[in-house]
Each structure stands twice: as C-alpha cells, then as structure tokens.
Amino acid sequence: MPRLHWEDFSPGQVTECGSRLITRAEIIAFAAEYDPQPMHLDEAAARASLFGGLVASGWHSCCVLMRMLTDGMLAETSFMGAPGVEEVQWLAPIRPGARVKARATVLETRASRSRPGLGFVKFRLELVDASDQPIMSLMVSPMFGRRDAGVAGRAAGAGKS
C-alpha cells in the first residue's frame, strides 16, 4: 500500500534521496554496455578528450538518478509512470570516486482533467556533488494515484448523464 499519493506533494517540497559513490568500474561497465564512447571507457583516450579524464556517461547519470529516486521516494508512492521527460541538462562531468546525492523538488501539481484518479507532479530532479552543486538536472511530470480517487471520480461524473 503506497504511503504517499498525489495529494501529499506540494510546490516547494524537497526530498533528499540519499547518496552514492560512483566508481571507475561502474563507469566503464555502464559505458561498455550502453554508451561505448572513448571518454567513458578508456583512460588514455579520456585524458586526450575535452574532459581531460574518465567521465560517466550522461545516460549513466540518468540511471543513477532514477535508482536513487526510486529507492529514496518513489517506492513508497502511488507512482504511475511519466508521459515523458521535458528537459535533461548535464551540467558537470561525473568522475570516478565522486559521491553524488539525489534531490527532488516539487515545482507544481495538477489534477488530471481526463482521469480523476490521478494527478501530475512536476519535479526538478537533480544529482548534486559533495559541495551541493548540481551535476545534472531533469524536469519531468510523473503521474501519481490520488488517495481519494473514488471521491474524485464521482465528483467528476456528477451532473453527467
């Protein structure tokens, strides 16, 4: 049974979702499987690149953020997926040995007009470094079940024949 529903989110609310150490082995393993570019796989090639050393794939950072968000918040909610991602920004590289933290900030909420059993919560999701500086930012409006879905459904249907 979910502990948090759409009604439990409000603009300005910030949820910290733990921290994680990003290792060299993890960066290389992810890149080998999903983003085999030299700056993510090969130390010598990475040193010769714009980055000056090995860095995690931006897609790796998205996956790390999703895992941390799920473990730190979503697993306790009535989360129903998202229709898409509005924006992703990779603001700084993630290097081996970096400790990152995940943060979710509620920007706005709105009830669905066509589906009274759910609502949307617009978040700015961030990975931040040890100095609390954003490394990556993602804007998304996932759907959450409403606690009072039955009441909302009956109210939406009132007066209709």
Backbone as CSV, one residue per row, in Angstrom:
resi,resn,N_x,N_y,N_z,CA_x,CA_y,CA_z,C_x,C_y,C_z
1,MET,0.837,-1.191,0.000,0.000,0.000,0.000,0.877,1.247,0.000
2,PRO,0.711,2.121,-0.979,1.535,3.335,-1.042,1.282,4.245,0.161
3,ARG,2.356,4.827,0.640,2.256,5.765,1.752,1.962,7.181,1.249
4,LEU,2.484,7.519,0.081,2.309,8.866,-0.468,1.509,8.830,-1.766
5,HIS,0.607,9.778,-1.894,-0.226,9.932,-3.084,-0.065,11.354,-3.621
6,TRP,-0.735,11.633,-4.714,-0.660,12.941,-5.357,-0.912,14.071,-4.357
7,GLU,-1.865,13.887,-3.482,-2.236,14.932,-2.513,-1.115,15.264,-1.532
8,ASP,-0.133,14.384,-1.408,0.948,14.578,-0.442,2.104,15.428,-0.965
9,PHE,2.029,15.853,-2.211,3.079,16.675,-2.806,2.606,18.120,-2.911
10,SER,3.504,19.053,-2.602,3.151,20.469,-2.723,4.353,21.256,-3.242
11,PRO,4.084,22.332,-3.991,5.174,23.134,-4.553,6.160,23.592,-3.476
12,GLY,7.438,23.479,-3.809,8.497,23.863,-2.887,9.020,22.709,-2.045
13,GLN,8.294,21.621,-1.988,8.704,20.449,-1.202,9.979,19.858,-1.801
14,VAL,10.958,19.577,-0.962,12.229,18.999,-1.397,12.424,17.664,-0.685
15,THR,12.765,16.638,-1.459,13.053,15.324,-0.903,14.481,14.951,-1.269
16,GLU,15.299,14.660,-0.265,16.659,14.175,-0.478,16.574,12.654,-0.595
17,CYS,17.248,12.107,-1.578,17.135,10.661,-1.854,18.462,9.931,-1.719
18,GLY,19.224,10.261,-0.693,20.439,9.515,-0.405,21.647,9.946,-1.218
19,SER,22.724,9.186,-1.037,23.960,9.466,-1.763,24.548,8.157,-2.274
20,ARG,25.463,8.296,-3.205,26.052,7.116,-3.840,27.450,7.467,-4.343
21,LEU,28.375,6.547,-4.165,29.723,6.684,-4.684,29.752,6.104,-6.096
22,ILE,30.269,6.877,-7.040,30.384,6.422,-8.430,31.817,5.929,-8.642
23,THR,31.958,4.656,-8.974,33.293,4.065,-9.114,33.744,4.018,-10.569
24,ARG,35.038,3.897,-10.730,35.635,3.741,-12.059,35.061,2.503,-12.737
25,ALA,34.989,1.391,-12.003,34.480,0.137,-12.572,33.033,0.296,-13.041
26,GLU,32.220,1.007,-12.268,30.820,1.227,-12.641,30.715,2.073,-13.913
27,ILE,31.529,3.118,-14.007,31.523,3.989,-15.188,31.867,3.178,-16.435
28,ILE,32.918,2.389,-16.347,33.371,1.607,-17.501,32.357,0.521,-17.859
29,ALA,31.806,-0.162,-16.856,30.827,-1.230,-17.122,29.573,-0.669,-17.801
30,PHE,29.073,0.466,-17.314,27.891,1.059,-17.944,28.212,1.449,-19.383
31,ALA,29.341,2.111,-19.574,29.727,2.564,-20.915,29.912,1.387,-21.868
32,ALA,30.537,0.332,-21.405,30.768,-0.836,-22.260,29.446,-1.414,-22.749
33,GLU,28.445,-1.378,-21.893,27.140,-1.952,-22.246,26.263,-0.989,-23.039
34,TYR,26.271,0.308,-22.694,25.257,1.210,-23.238,25.763,2.459,-23.955
35,ASP,26.980,2.923,-23.691,27.458,4.167,-24.287,28.972,4.080,-24.488
36,PRO,29.401,3.226,-25.439,30.823,2.912,-25.575,31.655,3.994,-26.273
37,GLN,31.646,5.181,-25.715,32.481,6.255,-26.242,33.802,6.279,-25.475
38,PRO,34.891,6.677,-26.132,36.223,6.604,-25.520,36.358,7.323,-24.175
39,MET,35.706,8.469,-23.993,35.857,9.216,-22.736,35.204,8.515,-21.549
40,HIS,34.382,7.477,-21.837,33.737,6.702,-20.779,34.408,5.346,-20.563
41,LEU,35.259,4.940,-21.503,35.822,3.586,-21.479,37.334,3.508,-21.287
42,ASP,38.046,4.443,-21.872,39.496,4.325,-21.974,40.170,5.536,-21.327
43,GLU,40.972,5.278,-20.304,41.604,6.375,-19.554,42.503,7.249,-20.433
44,ALA,43.294,6.636,-21.309,44.201,7.415,-22.163,43.399,8.274,-23.140
45,ALA,42.403,7.695,-23.772,41.558,8.464,-24.697,40.804,9.561,-23.946
46,ALA,40.368,9.263,-22.737,39.636,10.251,-21.937,40.543,11.423,-21.566
47,ARG,41.823,11.137,-21.235,42.768,12.224,-20.911,42.988,13.138,-22.107
48,ALA,42.935,12.584,-23.307,43.146,13.376,-24.528,41.868,14.099,-24.974
49,SER,40.759,13.838,-24.313,39.480,14.447,-24.705,39.266,15.800,-24.026
50,LEU,38.206,16.435,-24.375,37.778,17.704,-23.771,37.683,17.578,-22.243
51,PHE,37.366,16.382,-21.733,37.149,16.174,-20.304,38.445,16.014,-19.514
52,GLY,39.542,15.639,-20.191,40.822,15.501,-19.511,40.908,14.309,-18.577
53,GLY,39.966,13.401,-18.677,39.969,12.200,-17.838,38.663,11.462,-17.974
54,LEU,38.621,10.270,-17.403,37.448,9.407,-17.480,36.230,10.089,-16.844
55,VAL,35.087,10.015,-17.534,33.833,10.579,-17.021,32.689,9.607,-17.293
56,ALA,31.680,9.686,-16.436,30.489,8.857,-16.612,29.662,9.377,-17.777
57,SER,29.000,8.472,-18.446,28.044,8.840,-19.489,26.903,9.648,-18.861
58,GLY,26.385,10.599,-19.609,25.207,11.328,-19.141,24.033,10.390,-18.908
59,TRP,23.923,9.363,-19.743,22.835,8.392,-19.588,23.028,7.573,-18.318
60,HIS,24.277,7.342,-17.954,24.582,6.664,-16.690,24.057,7.518,-15.528
61,SER,24.302,8.819,-15.598,23.828,9.701,-14.520,22.304,9.680,-14.426
62,CYS,21.617,9.596,-15.562,20.147,9.484,-15.541,19.713,8.206,-14.843
63,CYS,20.395,7.109,-15.124,20.051,5.824,-14.499,20.338,5.839,-13.007
64,VAL,21.456,6.431,-12.609,21.784,6.551,-11.190,20.711,7.378,-10.485
65,LEU,20.315,8.489,-11.095,19.273,9.338,-10.514,17.972,8.562,-10.349
66,MET,17.590,7.799,-11.368,16.338,7.046,-11.298,16.388,6.019,-10.173
67,ARG,17.522,5.318,-10.037,17.646,4.328,-8.964,17.533,4.990,-7.595
68,MET,18.250,6.090,-7.409,18.233,6.778,-6.126,16.848,7.344,-5.824
69,LEU,16.189,7.863,-6.829,14.837,8.404,-6.667,13.852,7.294,-6.297
70,THR,13.973,6.156,-6.959,13.084,5.028,-6.651,13.307,4.541,-5.228
71,ASP,14.566,4.330,-4.853,14.875,3.843,-3.510,14.515,4.861,-2.427
72,GLY,14.720,6.137,-2.719,14.537,7.172,-1.712,13.151,7.771,-1.615
73,MET,12.290,7.528,-2.629,10.968,8.128,-2.587,9.915,7.317,-3.334
74,LEU,10.117,7.055,-4.603,9.046,6.504,-5.446,8.502,5.167,-4.975
75,ALA,9.342,4.331,-4.373,8.885,3.010,-3.936,7.776,3.109,-2.880
76,GLU,7.668,4.248,-2.226,6.652,4.452,-1.184,5.429,5.220,-1.693
77,THR,5.344,5.434,-2.989,4.283,6.280,-3.524,3.355,5.503,-4.466
78,SER,2.344,6.199,-4.919,1.409,5.657,-5.907,1.850,6.026,-7.325
79,PHE,3.165,6.113,-7.534,3.770,6.465,-8.825,3.194,5.602,-9.949
80,MET,2.840,6.248,-11.064,2.212,5.550,-12.187,2.961,5.756,-13.505
81,GLY,4.217,6.182,-13.440,4.965,6.427,-14.667,4.891,7.887,-15.070
82,ALA,5.484,8.184,-16.211,5.520,9.566,-16.712,5.323,9.558,-18.224
83,PRO,4.664,10.589,-18.741,4.445,10.645,-20.183,5.691,11.045,-20.984
84,GLY,6.761,11.422,-20.297,7.983,11.819,-20.981,8.830,12.683,-20.076
85,VAL,9.983,13.082,-20.564,10.894,13.960,-19.846,10.916,15.283,-20.594
86,GLU,10.752,16.361,-19.874,10.713,17.681,-20.508,12.096,18.205,-20.842
87,GLU,13.080,17.929,-19.966,14.401,18.511,-20.166,15.430,17.730,-19.368
88,VAL,16.583,17.515,-19.954,17.726,16.946,-19.248,18.901,17.869,-19.504
89,GLN,19.622,18.214,-18.438,20.828,19.024,-18.580,21.963,18.340,-17.840
90,TRP,23.068,18.131,-18.548,24.272,17.607,-17.926,25.169,18.803,-17.681
91,LEU,25.310,19.189,-16.433,25.941,20.450,-16.068,27.430,20.336,-15.750
92,ALA,27.848,19.172,-15.296,29.254,18.941,-14.963,29.516,17.435,-15.074
93,PRO,30.742,17.063,-15.420,31.038,15.632,-15.551,31.093,14.938,-14.188
94,ILE,30.763,13.659,-14.207,30.914,12.822,-13.016,32.164,11.984,-13.222
95,ARG,33.095,12.116,-12.302,34.373,11.405,-12.398,34.420,10.244,-11.402
96,PRO,35.277,9.283,-11.659,35.413,8.169,-10.711,35.712,8.680,-9.302
97,GLY,35.061,8.080,-8.326,35.262,8.475,-6.936,34.345,9.589,-6.462
98,ALA,33.513,10.113,-7.353,32.584,11.185,-6.960,31.456,10.602,-6.113
99,ARG,31.074,11.329,-5.089,29.886,10.976,-4.305,28.795,11.951,-4.725
100,VAL,27.692,11.384,-5.187,26.573,12.204,-5.658,25.365,12.002,-4.751
101,LYS,24.546,13.030,-4.664,23.287,12.968,-3.923,22.165,13.280,-4.901
102,ALA,20.997,12.714,-4.631,19.819,12.974,-5.471,18.837,13.837,-4.696
103,ARG,18.205,14.751,-5.424,17.243,15.667,-4.814,16.063,15.840,-5.760
104,ALA,14.855,15.828,-5.195,13.627,16.041,-5.968,12.903,17.253,-5.393
105,THR,12.675,18.254,-6.245,11.966,19.461,-5.818,10.656,19.556,-6.582
106,VAL,9.553,19.667,-5.852,8.233,19.806,-6.480,8.076,21.246,-6.963
107,LEU,7.783,21.403,-8.248,7.572,22.727,-8.835,6.094,23.082,-8.895
108,GLU,5.264,22.107,-9.239,3.821,22.341,-9.296,3.086,21.010,-9.302
109,THR,1.808,21.056,-8.981,0.949,19.874,-9.055,-0.328,20.255,-9.789
110,ARG,-0.897,19.264,-10.462,-2.197,19.498,-11.098,-2.941,18.181,-11.224
111,ALA,-4.226,18.248,-10.977,-5.071,17.074,-11.130,-5.314,16.829,-12.610
112,SER,-5.423,15.584,-12.987,-5.751,15.254,-14.371,-7.211,15.609,-14.629
113,ARG,-7.461,16.245,-15.765,-8.844,16.573,-16.147,-9.563,15.360,-16.734
114,SER,-8.820,14.505,-17.412,-9.460,13.369,-18.083,-9.466,12.085,-17.245
115,ARG,-8.590,12.019,-16.249,-8.504,10.829,-15.389,-8.536,11.275,-13.929
116,PRO,-9.712,11.298,-13.326,-9.827,11.827,-11.967,-9.074,11.021,-10.914
117,GLY,-8.624,9.833,-11.221,-7.898,9.013,-10.266,-6.421,9.308,-10.171
118,LEU,-5.945,10.286,-10.959,-4.517,10.589,-10.911,-4.269,12.083,-11.036
119,GLY,-3.053,12.445,-10.676,-2.596,13.825,-10.797,-1.146,13.838,-11.223
120,PHE,-0.699,14.984,-11.685,0.674,15.170,-12.152,1.449,16.012,-11.140
121,VAL,2.708,15.651,-10.941,3.603,16.421,-10.082,4.824,16.774,-10.923
122,LYS,5.023,18.060,-11.146,6.199,18.488,-11.914,7.372,18.631,-10.949
123,PHE,8.451,17.902,-11.261,9.657,17.895,-10.441,10.844,18.464,-11.203
124,ARG,11.760,19.079,-10.459,13.126,19.270,-10.922,13.917,18.224,-10.130
125,LEU,14.478,17.253,-10.823,15.286,16.206,-10.208,16.739,16.556,-10.445
126,GLU,17.569,16.407,-9.433,18.968,16.787,-9.570,19.889,15.746,-8.957
127,LEU,21.032,15.577,-9.591,22.182,14.953,-8.955,23.090,16.110,-8.578
128,VAL,23.562,16.109,-7.340,24.454,17.177,-6.881,25.731,16.554,-6.348
129,ASP,26.810,17.328,-6.372,28.100,16.831,-5.896,28.240,17.063,-4.395
130,ALA,29.406,16.750,-3.849,29.655,16.872,-2.412,29.530,18.314,-1.927
131,SER,29.697,19.287,-2.831,29.551,20.706,-2.474,28.133,21.205,-2.704
132,ASP,27.217,20.285,-2.997,25.808,20.600,-3.253,25.602,21.372,-4.563
133,GLN,26.566,21.259,-5.480,26.444,21.895,-6.788,25.790,20.915,-7.756
134,PRO,24.791,21.371,-8.523,24.132,20.471,-9.474,25.098,19.953,-10.544
135,ILE,25.025,18.650,-10.775,25.808,17.975,-11.811,24.896,17.682,-13.000
136,MET,23.645,17.390,-12.681,22.657,17.011,-13.686,21.292,17.447,-13.199
137,SER,20.451,17.886,-14.134,19.098,18.316,-13.790,18.132,17.736,-14.811
138,LEU,16.973,17.328,-14.324,15.965,16.719,-15.187,14.598,17.263,-14.773
139,MET,13.799,17.671,-15.740,12.432,18.146,-15.477,11.469,17.093,-16.003
140,VAL,10.527,16.698,-15.143,9.586,15.643,-15.509,8.302,15.826,-14.708
141,SER,7.188,15.400,-15.286,5.881,15.493,-14.618,5.235,14.111,-14.546
142,PRO,5.681,13.283,-13.597,5.095,11.948,-13.485,3.674,11.984,-12.925
143,MET,3.005,10.856,-13.109,1.631,10.685,-12.631,1.655,9.921,-11.310
144,PHE,0.764,10.326,-10.412,0.588,9.647,-9.135,-0.891,9.397,-8.925
145,GLY,-1.189,8.253,-8.321,-2.572,7.961,-7.960,-3.037,8.905,-6.869
146,ARG,-4.316,9.210,-6.903,-4.902,10.087,-5.885,-5.459,9.238,-4.749
147,ARG,-5.263,9.703,-3.545,-5.743,8.989,-2.367,-7.261,8.883,-2.406
148,ASP,-7.896,9.946,-2.813,-9.355,9.999,-2.851,-9.864,9.792,-4.270
149,ALA,-9.296,8.832,-4.992,-9.638,8.596,-6.398,-11.115,8.298,-6.582
150,GLY,-11.709,7.519,-5.692,-13.141,7.206,-5.810,-13.994,8.444,-5.663
151,VAL,-13.664,9.304,-4.703,-14.404,10.542,-4.482,-14.222,11.476,-5.675
152,ALA,-12.973,11.593,-6.169,-12.705,12.464,-7.319,-13.468,11.972,-8.551
153,GLY,-13.510,10.661,-8.738,-14.222,10.098,-9.895,-15.710,10.374,-9.826
154,ARG,-16.288,10.242,-8.651,-17.724,10.515,-8.505,-18.021,11.994,-8.717
155,ALA,-17.121,12.867,-8.217,-17.345,14.311,-8.386,-17.224,14.694,-9.856
156,ALA,-16.278,14.090,-10.563,-16.120,14.398,-11.993,-17.319,13.952,-12.798
157,GLY,-17.960,12.891,-12.366,-19.115,12.362,-13.094,-20.427,13.002,-12.665
158,ALA,-20.432,13.819,-11.625,-21.663,14.443,-11.150,-22.272,15.328,-12.204
159,GLY,-23.563,15.209,-12.382,-24.274,16.046,-13.344,-24.207,15.555,-14.768
160,LYS,-23.453,14.489,-15.035,-23.362,13.944,-16.391,-24.381,12.821,-16.540
161,SER,-24.923,12.717,-17.706,-25.837,11.607,-17.932,-25.324,10.708,-19.028
